[in-house]
């Protein structure tokens, strides 16, 4: 199992498992394979950990104290688009369907077999990396239509003078900060904007690598655009880079 260790360098995993012995065994195994592991025994701590660390993947037990795995998924899919692998001892089709509808990428049954865990995790990471690459390249030749102080991109029309943005004919209710961010993304449609660039533009400060306020703001904007379920139509997450506003659907 050690042959592919280099490919896992710097890959970060959030592990949520309430069985302390199982958590220790899984964390030790993944670290031996070159992963960085951040772990917790409580489901209600999972959203904060995922938001703080922005992991490459999440390994999530179904039955957890404070908040079960289904509830965790429901919360974090608002701001986290990476792969989630759910660990369950239950063979309940209804539970699996509910989890899949909330964005779970794969299931693992207990007791966990290390080689199966590693193979499934690598597969989920490869799919995620391919999707991020496609997102970054998904740029149509159709450029946004620009007028003085006005941009039309997909179904969105943004007016800088009025500080208003319409989705088709519907005026979006945006805060000043949300308007500034969405207008800046539309103005740079087709270009991946790194977080440090967005922080500098929006707040005039350097990105510290930990602040998740930008991600939460993007999540709120997606909800207002009725586009809060991956794959996103307007604002794409480009893993390890930043955000991309798609020029045309």
Phi and psi in degrees as GROMACS dihedral restraints (atoms count N, CA, C in turn):
[ dihedral_restraints ]
;  ai    aj    ak    al  type     phi  dphi    fc
    3     4     5     6     1   -83.6    20    10
    4     5     6     7     1   -11.2    20    10
    6     7     8     9     1   -64.3    20    10
    7     8     9    10     1   -28.3    20    10
    9    10    11    12     1  -103.9    20    10
   10    11    12    13     1    19.5    20    10
   12    13    14    15     1   -60.0    20    10
   13    14    15    16     1   -39.1    20    10
   15    16    17    18     1   -60.2    20    10
   16    17    18    19     1   -33.2    20    10
   18    19    20    21     1   -68.4    20    10
   19    20    21    22     1   -18.3    20    10
   21    22    23    24     1   -95.1    20    10
   22    23    24    25     1     0.7    20    10
   24    25    26    27     1   -55.9    20    10
   25    26    27    28     1   134.2    20    10
   27    28    29    30     1    69.1    20    10
   28    29    30    31     1     4.8    20    10
   30    31    32    33     1   -78.2    20    10
   31    32    33    34     1   129.4    20    10
   33    34    35    36     1  -109.6    20    10
   34    35    36    37     1   130.6    20    10
   36    37    38    39     1  -120.2    20    10
   37    38    39    40     1   131.2    20    10
   39    40    41    42     1   -97.5    20    10
   40    41    42    43     1   122.8    20    10
   42    43    44    45     1  -112.3    20    10
   43    44    45    46     1   120.2    20    10
   45    46    47    48     1  -116.2    20    10
   46    47    48    49     1   107.1    20    10
   48    49    50    51     1  -148.3    20    10
   49    50    51    52     1   124.5    20    10
   51    52    53    54     1   -85.4    20    10
   52    53    54    55     1   -14.6    20    10
   54    55    56    57     1   -82.8    20    10
   55    56    57    58     1   107.8    20    10
   57    58    59    60     1   -61.4    20    10
   58    59    60    61     1   -36.6    20    10
   60    61    62    63     1   -67.9    20    10
   61    62    63    64     1   -45.3    20    10
   63    64    65    66     1   -62.7    20    10
   64    65    66    67     1   -41.4    20    10
   66    67    68    69     1   -60.7    20    10
   67    68    69    70     1   -44.2    20    10
   69    70    71    72     1   -65.2    20    10
   70    71    72    73     1   -41.8    20    10
   72    73    74    75     1   -63.7    20    10
   73    74    75    76     1   -45.6    20    10
   75    76    77    78     1   -66.7    20    10
   76    77    78    79     1   -44.1    20    10
   78    79    80    81     1   -62.8    20    10
   79    80    81    82     1   -42.2    20    10
   81    82    83    84     1   -63.6    20    10
   82    83    84    85     1   -42.3    20    10
   84    85    86    87     1   -63.7    20    10
   85    86    87    88     1   -47.0    20    10
   87    88    89    90     1   -64.9    20    10
   88    89    90    91     1   -38.2    20    10
   90    91    92    93     1   -64.7    20    10
   91    92    93    94     1   -35.5    20    10
   93    94    95    96     1   -67.0    20    10
   94    95    96    97     1   -20.5    20    10
   96    97    98    99     1   -95.3    20    10
   97    98    99   100     1     7.2    20    10
   99   100   101   102     1    97.7    20    10
  100   101   102   103     1     4.2    20    10
  102   103   104   105     1   -85.8    20    10
  103   104   105   106     1   152.4    20    10
  105   106   107   108     1   -92.7    20    10
  106   107   108   109     1   131.9    20    10
  108   109   110   111     1  -123.7    20    10
  109   110   111   112     1   127.8    20    10
  111   112   113   114     1  -114.6    20    10
  112   113   114   115     1   126.3    20    10
  114   115   116   117     1  -128.3    20    10
  115   116   117   118     1   159.0    20    10
  117   118   119   120     1  -152.9    20    10
  118   119   120   121     1   155.4    20    10
  120   121   122   123     1   -99.0    20    10
  121   122   123   124     1    -4.2    20    10
  123   124   125   126     1  -119.2    20    10
  124   125   126   127     1   134.5    20    10
  126   127   128   129     1   -66.6    20    10
  127   128   129   130     1   -34.7    20    10
  129   130   131   132     1   -72.8    20    10
  130   131   132   133     1    -8.9    20    10
  132   133   134   135     1   -93.0    20    10
  133   134   135   136     1   -12.3    20    10
  135   136   137   138     1   -62.7    20    10
  136   137   138   139     1   -48.2    20    10
  138   139   140   141     1   -57.5    20    10
  139   140   141   142     1   -41.6    20    10
  141   142   143   144     1   -65.3    20    10
  142   143   144   145     1   -41.9    20    10
  144   145   146   147     1   -64.0    20    10
  145   146   147   148     1   -43.3    20    10
  147   148   149   150     1   -67.2    20    10
  148   149   150   151     1   -41.7    20    10
  150   151   152   153     1   -65.0    20    10
  151   152   153   154     1   -39.0    20    10
  153   154   155   156     1   -71.7    20    10
  154   155   156   157     1   -42.3    20    10
  156   157   158   159     1   -99.6    20    10
  157   158   159   160     1   -14.0    20    10
  159   160   161   162     1    42.8    20    10
  160   161   162   163     1    63.7    20    10
  162   163   164   165     1   -70.7    20    10
  163   164   165   166     1   164.1    20    10
  165   166   167   168     1   -74.5    20    10
  166   167   168   169     1   -26.5    20    10
  168   169   170   171     1  -158.4    20    10
  169   170   171   172     1   158.9    20    10
  171   172   173   174     1  -122.2    20    10
  172   173   174   175     1   131.4    20    10
  174   175   176   177     1  -110.6    20    10
  175   176   177   178     1   113.3    20    10
  177   178   179   180     1  -127.8    20    10
  178   179   180   181     1   120.6    20    10
  180   181   182   183     1   -72.3    20    10
  181   182   183   184     1   150.7    20    10
  183   184   185   186     1   -75.5    20    10
  184   185   186   187     1   -49.6    20    10
  186   187   188   189     1   -94.9    20    10
  187   188   189   190     1   111.0    20    10
  189   190   191   192     1  -138.3    20    10
  190   191   192   193     1   150.6    20    10
  192   193   194   195     1   -75.6    20    10
  193   194   195   196     1   147.0    20    10
  195   196   197   198     1    87.8    20    10
  196   197   198   199     1   -43.9    20    10
  198   199   200   201     1  -164.8    20    10
  199   200   201   202     1   126.0    20    10
  201   202   203   204     1   -79.4    20    10
  202   203   204   205     1   173.0    20    10
  204   205   206   207     1   -61.1    20    10
  205   206   207   208     1   -36.2    20    10
  207   208   209   210     1   -63.1    20    10
  208   209   210   211     1   -44.8    20    10
  210   211   212   213     1   -65.2    20    10
  211   212   213   214     1   -39.6    20    10
  213   214   215   216     1   -59.1    20    10
  214   215   216   217     1   -47.4    20    10
  216   217   218   219     1   -57.5    20    10
  217   218   219   220     1   -44.5    20    10
  219   220   221   222     1   -59.8    20    10
  220   221   222   223     1   -37.0    20    10
  222   223   224   225     1   -76.8    20    10
  223   224   225   226     1   -49.0    20    10
  225   226   227   228     1   -78.2    20    10
  226   227   228   229     1   -21.2    20    10
  228   229   230   231     1   -67.3    20    10
  229   230   231   232     1   -10.2    20    10
  231   232   233   234     1   -70.4    20    10
  232   233   234   235     1   -23.9    20    10
  234   235   236   237     1  -135.7    20    10
  235   236   237   238     1    -7.0    20    10
  237   238   239   240     1  -121.4    20    10
  238   239   240   241     1   124.3    20    10
  240   241   242   243     1  -111.4    20    10
  241   242   243   244     1     3.4    20    10
  243   244   245   246     1   -75.3    20    10
  244   245   246   247     1   173.6    20    10
  246   247   248   249     1   -69.1    20    10
  247   248   249   250     1   138.8    20    10
  249   250   251   252     1  -119.8    20    10
  250   251   252   253     1   122.3    20    10
  252   253   254   255     1  -107.8    20    10
  253   254   255   256     1   124.3    20    10
  255   256   257   258     1  -101.4    20    10
  256   257   258   259     1   134.3    20    10
  258   259   260   261     1  -104.1    20    10
  259   260   261   262     1   127.7    20    10
  261   262   263   264     1  -144.0    20    10
  262   263   264   265     1   146.5    20    10
  264   265   266   267     1   -97.0    20    10
  265   266   267   268     1    -4.3    20    10
  267   268   269   270     1   -95.9    20    10
  268   269   270   271     1   139.2    20    10
  270   271   272   273     1  -101.7    20    10
  271   272   273   274     1    51.8    20    10
  273   274   275   276     1   -98.0    20    10
  274   275   276   277     1   110.2    20    10
  276   277   278   279     1   -61.8    20    10
  277   278   279   280     1   -36.7    20    10
  279   280   281   282     1   -64.2    20    10
  280   281   282   283     1   -42.7    20    10
  282   283   284   285     1   -62.3    20    10
  283   284   285   286     1   -43.6    20    10
  285   286   287   288     1   -65.3    20    10
  286   287   288   289     1   -40.5    20    10
  288   289   290   291     1   -63.3    20    10
  289   290   291   292     1   -43.8    20    10
  291   292   293   294     1   -59.8    20    10
  292   293   294   295     1   -44.3    20    10
  294   295   296   297     1   -65.6    20    10
  295   296   297   298     1   -42.6    20    10
  297   298   299   300     1   -62.2    20    10
  298   299   300   301     1   -39.3    20    10
  300   301   302   303     1   -65.7    20    10
  301   302   303   304     1   -23.2    20    10
  303   304   305   306     1   -95.2    20    10
  304   305   306   307     1     2.6    20    10
  306   307   308   309     1   104.2    20    10
  307   308   309   310     1    16.3    20    10
  309   310   311   312     1   -70.9    20    10
  310   311   312   313     1   134.5    20    10
  312   313   314   315     1   -90.0    20    10
  313   314   315   316     1   -28.6    20    10
  315   316   317   318     1  -161.4    20    10
  316   317   318   319     1   162.4    20    10
  318   319   320   321     1  -122.9    20    10
  319   320   321   322     1   144.5    20    10
  321   322   323   324     1  -127.9    20    10
  322   323   324   325     1   136.2    20    10
  324   325   326   327     1   -97.4    20    10
  325   326   327   328     1   144.2    20    10
  327   328   329   330     1   -83.7    20    10
  328   329   330   331     1   147.6    20    10
  330   331   332   333     1   -73.0    20    10
  331   332   333   334     1   142.3    20    10
  333   334   335   336     1   -69.5    20    10
  334   335   336   337     1   135.2    20    10
  336   337   338   339     1  -103.1    20    10
  337   338   339   340     1   120.9    20    10
  339   340   341   342     1   -51.6    20    10
  340   341   342   343     1   -44.9    20    10
  342   343   344   345     1   -68.8    20    10
  343   344   345   346     1   -31.8    20    10
  345   346   347   348     1   -71.6    20    10
  346   347   348   349     1   -43.9    20    10
  348   349   350   351     1   -56.5    20    10
  349   350   351   352     1   -47.7    20    10
  351   352   353   354     1   -63.3    20    10
  352   353   354   355     1   -43.3    20    10
  354   355   356   357     1   -64.6    20    10
  355   356   357   358     1   -44.4    20    10
  357   358   359   360     1   -66.1    20    10
  358   359   360   361     1   -39.5    20    10
  360   361   362   363     1   -66.2    20    10
  361   362   363   364     1   -45.7    20    10
  363   364   365   366     1   -60.7    20    10
  364   365   366   367     1   -40.5    20    10
  366   367   368   369     1   -64.3    20    10
  367   368   369   370     1   -43.4    20    10
  369   370   371   372     1   -63.8    20    10
  370   371   372   373     1   -39.7    20    10
  372   373   374   375     1   -67.2    20    10
  373   374   375   376     1   -39.5    20    10
  375   376   377   378     1   -63.2    20    10
  376   377   378   379     1   -43.5    20    10
  378   379   380   381     1   -62.3    20    10
  379   380   381   382     1   -40.9    20    10
  381   382   383   384     1   -65.1    20    10
  382   383   384   385     1   -41.9    20    10
  384   385   386   387     1   -66.2    20    10
  385   386   387   388     1   -39.5    20    10
  387   388   389   390     1   -64.3    20    10
  388   389   390   391     1   -42.2    20    10
  390   391   392   393     1   -63.4    20    10
  391   392   393   394     1   -39.1    20    10
  393   394   395   396     1   -65.2    20    10
  394   395   396   397     1   -39.0    20    10
  396   397   398   399     1   -64.7    20    10
  397   398   399   400     1   -42.7    20    10
  399   400   401   402     1   -63.2    20    10
  400   401   402   403     1   -42.0    20    10
  402   403   404   405     1   -58.3    20    10
  403   404   405   406     1   -42.8    20    10
  405   406   407   408     1   -66.9    20    10
  406   407   408   409     1   -29.1    20    10
  408   409   410   411     1   -94.7    20    10
  409   410   411   412     1    -5.4    20    10
  411   412   413   414     1   -79.6    20    10
  412   413   414   415     1    76.4    20    10
  414   415   416   417     1  -128.1    20    10
  415   416   417   418     1   115.1    20    10
  417   418   419   420     1   -75.0    20    10
  418   419   420   421     1   159.2    20    10
  420   421   422   423     1   -72.8    20    10
  421   422   423   424     1   -12.7    20    10
  423   424   425   426     1   -76.6    20    10
  424   425   426   427     1   110.1    20    10
  426   427   428   429     1   -81.1    20    10
  427   428   429   430     1   152.8    20    10
  429   430   431   432     1   -59.1    20    10
  430   431   432   433     1   146.4    20    10
  432   433   434   435     1   -83.2    20    10
  433   434   435   436     1   127.9    20    10
  435   436   437   438     1  -119.7    20    10
  436   437   438   439     1   132.6    20    10
  438   439   440   441     1  -123.7    20    10
  439   440   441   442     1   168.3    20    10
  441   442   443   444     1   -54.7    20    10
  442   443   444   445     1   119.2    20    10
  444   445   446   447     1    63.1    20    10
  445   446   447   448     1    16.8    20    10
  447   448   449   450     1  -140.3    20    10
  448   449   450   451     1   137.3    20    10
  450   451   452   453     1  -127.4    20    10
  451   452   453   454     1   134.8    20    10
  453   454   455   456     1  -118.2    20    10
  454   455   456   457     1   120.5    20    10
  456   457   458   459     1  -143.8    20    10
  457   458   459   460     1   122.9    20    10
  459   460   461   462     1    52.4    20    10
  460   461   462   463     1  -130.4    20    10
  462   463   464   465     1   -91.8    20    10
  463   464   465   466     1     8.8    20    10
  465   466   467   468     1  -100.4    20    10
  466   467   468   469     1   137.2    20    10
  468   469   470   471     1  -123.8    20    10
  469   470   471   472     1   122.5    20    10
  471   472   473   474     1  -116.2    20    10
  472   473   474   475     1   128.5    20    10
  474   475   476   477     1  -115.1    20    10
  475   476   477   478     1   112.3    20    10
  477   478   479   480     1   -71.3    20    10
  478   479   480   481     1   -34.3    20    10
  480   481   482   483     1   -67.5    20    10
  481   482   483   484     1   -47.1    20    10
  483   484   485   486     1   -80.7    20    10
  484   485   486   487     1   -13.7    20    10
  486   487   488   489     1    55.6    20    10
  487   488   489   490     1    51.3    20    10
  489   490   491   492     1  -134.4    20    10
  490   491   492   493     1   148.9    20    10
  492   493   494   495     1  -133.8    20    10
  493   494   495   496     1   132.5    20    10
  495   496   497   498     1  -111.2    20    10
  496   497   498   499     1   139.2    20    10
  498   499   500   501     1  -102.7    20    10
  499   500   501   502     1   108.2    20    10
  501   502   503   504     1    56.5    20    10
  502   503   504   505     1  -116.2    20    10
  504   505   506   507     1  -101.9    20    10
  505   506   507   508     1     1.1    20    10
  507   508   509   510     1   -93.8    20    10
  508   509   510   511     1   125.3    20    10
  510   511   512   513     1   -74.6    20    10
  511   512   513   514     1   125.1    20    10
  513   514   515   516     1   -80.7    20    10
  514   515   516   517     1   138.2    20    10
  516   517   518   519     1   -89.3    20    10
  517   518   519   520     1    97.3    20    10
  519   520   521   522     1  -116.9    20    10
  520   521   522   523     1   144.2    20    10
  522   523   524   525     1   -73.5    20    10
  523   524   525   526     1   167.8    20    10
  525   526   527   528     1   -57.7    20    10
  526   527   528   529     1   -43.5    20    10
  528   529   530   531     1   -66.0    20    10
  529   530   531   532     1   -38.5    20    10
  531   532   533   534     1   -67.7    20    10
  532   533   534   535     1   -40.5    20    10
  534   535   536   537     1   -60.7    20    10
  535   536   537   538     1   -48.0    20    10
  537   538   539   540     1   -58.7    20    10
  538   539   540   541     1   -43.5    20    10
  540   541   542   543     1   -67.6    20    10
  541   542   543   544     1   -47.7    20    10
  543   544   545   546     1   -66.0    20    10
  544   545   546   547     1   -40.3    20    10
  546   547   548   549     1   -63.1    20    10
  547   548   549   550     1   -42.8    20    10
  549   550   551   552     1   -64.0    20    10
  550   551   552   553     1   -41.1    20    10
  552   553   554   555     1   -63.6    20    10
  553   554   555   556     1   -44.3    20    10
  555   556   557   558     1   -65.4    20    10
  556   557   558   559     1   -38.0    20    10
  558   559   560   561     1   -65.7    20    10
  559   560   561   562     1   -22.3    20    10
  561   562   563   564     1  -115.4    20    10
  562   563   564   565     1    30.1    20    10
  564   565   566   567     1   -53.8    20    10
  565   566   567   568     1   136.7    20    10
  567   568   569   570     1    91.4    20    10
  568   569   570   571     1    -3.9    20    10
  570   571   572   573     1  -119.0    20    10
  571   572   573   574     1   134.3    20    10
  573   574   575   576     1   -74.7    20    10
  574   575   576   577     1   123.3    20    10
  576   577   578   579     1  -105.5    20    10
  577   578   579   580     1   113.4    20    10
  579   580   581   582     1   -64.0    20    10
  580   581   582   583     1   156.1    20    10
  582   583   584   585     1   -58.9    20    10
  583   584   585   586     1   -37.9    20    10
  585   586   587   588     1   -66.2    20    10
  586   587   588   589     1   -33.9    20    10
  588   589   590   591     1   -67.2    20    10
  589   590   591   592     1   -43.5    20    10
  591   592   593   594     1   -66.0    20    10
  592   593   594   595     1   -41.6    20    10
  594   595   596   597     1   -62.2    20    10
  595   596   597   598     1   -43.1    20    10
  597   598   599   600     1   -63.6    20    10
  598   599   600   601     1   -41.5    20    10
  600   601   602   603     1   -71.2    20    10
  601   602   603   604     1   -42.9    20    10
  603   604   605   606     1   -81.3    20    10
  604   605   606   607     1   -39.2    20    10
  606   607   608   609     1  -123.1    20    10
  607   608   609   610     1    -6.0    20    10
  609   610   611   612     1    70.2    20    10
  610   611   612   613     1    20.6    20    10
  612   613   614   615     1  -130.2    20    10
  613   614   615   616     1   162.4    20    10
  615   616   617   618     1   -79.3    20    10
  616   617   618   619     1   147.5    20    10
  618   619   620   621     1   -74.8    20    10
  619   620   621   622     1   128.9    20    10
  621   622   623   624     1   -91.0    20    10
  622   623   624   625     1     0.3    20    10
  624   625   626   627     1    85.5    20    10
  625   626   627   628     1    -7.2    20    10
  627   628   629   630     1  -121.1    20    10
  628   629   630   631     1   -31.0    20    10
  630   631   632   633     1   -63.9    20    10
  631   632   633   634     1   121.8    20    10
  633   634   635   636     1  -103.4    20    10
  634   635   636   637     1    11.2    20    10
  636   637   638   639     1   -61.2    20    10
  637   638   639   640     1   -35.3    20    10
  639   640   641   642     1   -64.2    20    10
  640   641   642   643     1   -44.0    20    10
  642   643   644   645     1   -63.3    20    10
  643   644   645   646     1   -39.9    20    10
  645   646   647   648     1   -66.6    20    10
  646   647   648   649     1   -36.5    20    10
  648   649   650   651     1   -68.0    20    10
  649   650   651   652     1   -41.2    20    10
  651   652   653   654     1   -60.5    20    10
  652   653   654   655     1   -42.0    20    10
  654   655   656   657     1   -60.1    20    10
  655   656   657   658     1   -41.8    20    10
  657   658   659   660     1   -65.3    20    10
  658   659   660   661     1   -42.1    20    10
  660   661   662   663     1   -63.0    20    10
  661   662   663   664     1   -42.4    20    10
  663   664   665   666     1   -58.4    20    10
  664   665   666   667     1   -40.6    20    10
  666   667   668   669     1   -61.5    20    10
  667   668   669   670     1   -41.8    20    10
  669   670   671   672     1   -70.2    20    10
  670   671   672   673     1   -21.5    20    10
  672   673   674   675     1   -90.9    20    10
  673   674   675   676     1     4.5    20    10
  675   676   677   678     1    55.5    20    10
  676   677   678   679     1    41.9    20    10
  678   679   680   681     1  -141.0    20    10
  679   680   681   682     1    51.0    20    10
  681   682   683   684     1  -105.8    20    10
  682   683   684   685     1    18.6    20    10
  684   685   686   687     1  -125.0    20    10
  685   686   687   688     1   125.0    20    10
  687   688   689   690     1   -61.2    20    10
  688   689   690   691     1   150.4    20    10
  690   691   692   693     1   -77.1    20    10
  691   692   693   694     1   136.6    20    10
  693   694   695   696     1   -77.5    20    10
  694   695   696   697     1   146.4    20    10
  696   697   698   699     1   -86.5    20    10
  697   698   699   700     1   -35.2    20    10
  699   700   701   702     1  -107.2    20    10
  700   701   702   703     1   -61.7    20    10
  702   703   704   705     1  -105.8    20    10
  703   704   705   706     1   110.0    20    10
  705   706   707   708     1   -92.2    20    10
  706   707   708   709     1   142.4    20    10
  708   709   710   711     1   -90.7    20    10
  709   710   711   712     1   125.4    20    10
  711   712   713   714     1  -109.3    20    10
  712   713   714   715     1   105.5    20    10
  714   715   716   717     1   -55.8    20    10
  715   716   717   718     1   131.4    20    10
  717   718   719   720     1    76.5    20    10
  718   719   720   721     1     1.4    20    10
  720   721   722   723     1  -125.3    20    10
  721   722   723   724     1   -63.1    20    10
  723   724   725   726     1   166.1    20    10
  724   725   726   727     1  -134.2    20    10
  726   727   728   729     1  -127.9    20    10
  727   728   729   730     1   150.4    20    10
  729   730   731   732     1  -132.2    20    10
  730   731   732   733     1   124.7    20    10
  732   733   734   735     1   -90.1    20    10
  733   734   735   736     1   123.5    20    10
  735   736   737   738     1   -76.4    20    10
  736   737   738   739     1   130.5    20    10
  738   739   740   741     1   -67.5    20    10
  739   740   741   742     1   -38.8    20    10
  741   742   743   744     1  -151.1    20    10
  742   743   744   745     1   146.9    20    10
